Amino acid sequence: MEMPFADFGCLVFSEREMADRLPRPVYQSWKKTVANESTLDRPTADAIAHAMKRWAMEKGVTHFTHWFQPMTGGTAEKHDSFIEPGPNGEPISRFSGKMLIKGEPDASSFPSGGLRATFEARGYTYWDVTSPVFIRDNILCIPTVFVSYTGEALDRKEPLIKSIGALSKAATRVVNIFGDKDVRSCNISVGLEQEYFLIDRTYFEKRLDLKLTGRTLFGAPAPKRQELDDHYFGSIPVRVSEFMKEVNQELWRLGIYAKTEHNEVAPCQFELAPIFTNGNIAADQNQITMDILRKTAQKHGLACLLHEKPFDGINGSGKHDNYSIITDDGQNLFAPGDKPAENIRFLVFMCAFIKAVDTYPVLVRMSASDAGNDHRLGANEAPPAIISIYLGSYIEDILYSLYQGHESQKGKNEIKDFSPVTTLSYIPHDNTDRNRTSPLAFTGNKFEFRMLGSSMSSSFANTVLNAIMAESLNEIADQLEGIKYLQDIREKAVDICRNIVHDHKRILFSGDGYSSEWVKEAERRGLPSVKSFIESVQVLNDPQVVRLFTSLDIYSEKELSANRTILEERYEKKMVIEVRTLLEMSRKDILPAMSAELNFYAKTLASAGDLTPKFVKERLSTLSGLIDATDKACAALEKGWQKAMKAPDTFSKGKNIYYTVAPLMLELRKLIDRYEMIASREFYHLPMYEDMLFSL
């Protein structure tokens, strides 16, 4: 019987497919281009395009698109047909190397942060040869970067690719210094664990807030929440299982290894985890995965919610970013290893990461968040907004022993002659329990960046990790280069690591990140605590951050300024949509329901006279008070919002929204939730939490 995954990767123009279909010189030329050793000439591009077109048309494809990722957080595409009129008017199929390599979508309506005027329509897409071409919805999709007419990046992909190049150079320098001269490049390995909610689509369609903002702007808690933990890792509901089966089939055909799926802790919450792959492809595949989740859910009468906090009072969703650095011959530079030279190298890379994160904590915090993630970070379900690193007791003990100059207690029974380097050979893969409250936790041979929001692209977060690691590694390489003998290099490396631990140990924390004590301790250590995403965006103005990106040729100063503007505008626009939606639902759904119920009890009171139950009188009084208070809260919210919008710039507007408008939204929500707790279903027709969360 044919295996269900026999068609794995059948919709991907993979390297194997290229090797089979291309002349060997053409294939070798493409390989050199991928390795950044040459550029594609026109005849080579034409040959690849012809083979690609024939492969796609054999599968029934008639159109192609340059698939790109503008700074909207999603993807974009414009479909063009292979079919064109021939010399005599008959239809012919045509797809040239020029059409493969370069496209020209209208760029005027995409966020640009001032890089281009609205009346300037031209933007360019260029084929990303490092990410495979694939077929999606019967369209040949060509992954591309997206740039302005004058060459500035208008997407997240080009900076990610540049950052991988910068990290590769820096990491390769260090690896070569330690004697491994055969390593010529490095890449990042990334695994993105995607959390999401599923609810019945009927309920989704009846909630304007879910449709327009991705989250419920009000909703009283259900009688049952997640306190029994009975959903977590429980039996997957039949309806969801059928959905997951189709999702897996779609992913497998696209060559995406969907390895793990399970119920998450909140009701109706689930997780999908792929096998790790290189960072650029992982970012592309995660965008594809989110699209498949949304579209497949709709086919099954479900709605997939990717917002970080769709429901109040239960856990939100993240996208854990598992990050490691891999050499071109497959060595994981965050793996402890079992040889002394590799162990010294491991120690250097660990310390480089510690130094990098402690040097740029606000940048790291900003890279993983947006307006939606503000509701999740620090909410006893996700890491706090305070950046720290959890190493595990074993490695932390070794680093502190190195710093303090005494024998590691973890290694003393295993090695007679203590050396802060050789003890590393004995670090077990799972040296300690995981710390789920840590923003950045070392988990054996990688760092798990747990802050990333579920709806976000991983590109910028990994661009930041790459950039700060590249700078840190370059600084270490500068100190090691020129030392002649390997033993002297090792001794100098230990000294460098000792100094890094001394200077940056404040970032290491193994305790409960949810506790109030940690907030106080972090303040004592001088660790920044930036409450809101909008405030964290200002770090892109920091001269040190500007120097970081410009010196590595990842972003220009102009591009960084544009990114800051785009993020500020996106925050403001998202929050304004939430305000408008809340006001509309309050006035068109909530107040009419309250009034209808008030009228019902008023009629009951009038008809019952002296026999009116006490309950009816009390309910009348409660409803009357709630109506007045809700109407007043609506007016206060609208007034506060209009006042906030009078600020002179986008950042000030966003900050006003966070500190003055958001609290007014919360006050209005509290009133609506109070009504929902007592509302009769005869009058209140919006789906409630118990409907949405326990219907599958």
GIJOMO-V688186 format. One line per field, one symbol per residue. phi: phi as a letter, one per 30 degrees, with the letter a starting at -180 (. if undefined). A space follows every 50 residues. Layout:
phi->???
This chain:
phi->.dddcdceidccddddddddcceeddddddeddddicacdddeddddddd ddddddddcidcbbbddbbddcjcbbabdbdddbddeciddbcbacdddd dbbbddcdcdebijdbdedccdbbcbecddcddbcbhibdccebdbbdec jddcbcdddddddddddeddddedddedjcdddcabbccbbcdccacbbd dededccddddcbibddaldedecbbddhdddhdddeeddddddededdd dddcicdddbbadcdddicbbbbcddbdedddddddddddddedddeddc icbcccddbdbdibdccbbdcdbbcbddcjdddcdeibbedddddeeddd dddedddddbdddddddcbaeddedcdichabeddddbbccjdddddddd ddddibddddcddcbdcdbdcddddcddecdaddcdcddbcdbjbaccdc deddddddddedddeddddddddddddedcdjddcddddddddddddddd dddbddddbcddddddddeddddddiddbcdcddddddddddeddededd dchcbddddddddedddddddedddddddedddddddccddddedddddd ddddddddiddddeeddddeddddddddddddddddddddddddddddbd ddddddddccdedddddddedddddedcddddcccddceddddbcc
